[in-house]
């Protein structure tokens, strides 16, 4: 595996209209400190301008939270600052995560004019019943209309999110959700199993018996349905939860999985520069206060050799590229490569892993238990 001299910038916008029942990301539904937060993001970009050294920027990603909740001019301020102060590759991918209910014609036009060339739209379902159950702010009609609006205005590189394994979602409804997405000529689909994260409303509802627990067998079967339909429609299953048409890989996410350096700006954002990982405090007020004192409120972890190997395995095995055994030998050592091949023998015998052209890859059978397989290979 070759690591490029290109890097990414991630900006965390920690605001949402309302809390989805399953979400454990860091956000606030209060926008009263919005202007102070934007000022702090700009200042953090200034303080950390040398974090990525001389690497040029190949991807800029506005995540959250819901970046689309902000007025478009706030996003433009951040983007203009990045262009003025960083070396931006001329084929840069600029992604903004958006909710359907925020994507008005005016907002999409503003995004298009400021250079945003990819939208990641949090649709989750085209079924109103499930959107209400998840406490989403949009309905199915808005979901369909926002895709058409974005394409008409000129942002054709669209990714949409869908969730499977919902308690009331039948297999046929799930197939129909996927078919609706594909009928709109989208280039990329991110699809996640419903998971119960602690301290979420969903976890509380299950604990109190208001919602039945997740049916893992149904979830696994819906994952298989997803793989089959996407393959039939010539989508590349390039990462466990991600599918794309040829040449429409998400540059930003692919960089994470391949171990490329990136800088995270904003509360709870993570950064990685090959030797250390750091993450900012997940509290808007404390973040703003510290940044305004020109202090980065982050925790830094210096990655040990074992950390680096394990992280590489955990991320690379989620992808079609797999873990590159030559990269492991050149970056770490030939003895680590040999030890890894020895560790992998059991999973290879079970047809969970395979070695092709010096790449250790997860098979279709193994995709249902990627995390378990990776953890058994850890050093």
ABEGO torsion letter per residue (X at the ends): XBBBABBBBBBBBABBABBBAABABBBBABAAAAAAAAAAAAAAAAAAAAAAEABBBABBBBBOEBAAABBAAAAAAAAAAAAAABBBBAABBBBBBBBAAABBAAAAAAAAAAGBABBBBBAGBABAAAAAAAGBABBAAAAAAAAAAAAAAGBABBBBBBBBGBAABBAAAAAAAAAAAAAAGBABBBBBBBBBBBGBAAAAAAAAGABBBBBAAAAAAAAAAAAAAAAAAGBBBABAABBBBBGABBAAAAAAAAGBBBBBBEBGBBBBAGABBBBBBBBAAAAAAAAAAGBBBBBBBBBBAAAAAAAAAAAAAABAAEBBAAAAAAABBAAAAAAAAAAAAAAAAAGABBBBGGBBBBBAAAAAAAAAAAAAABX
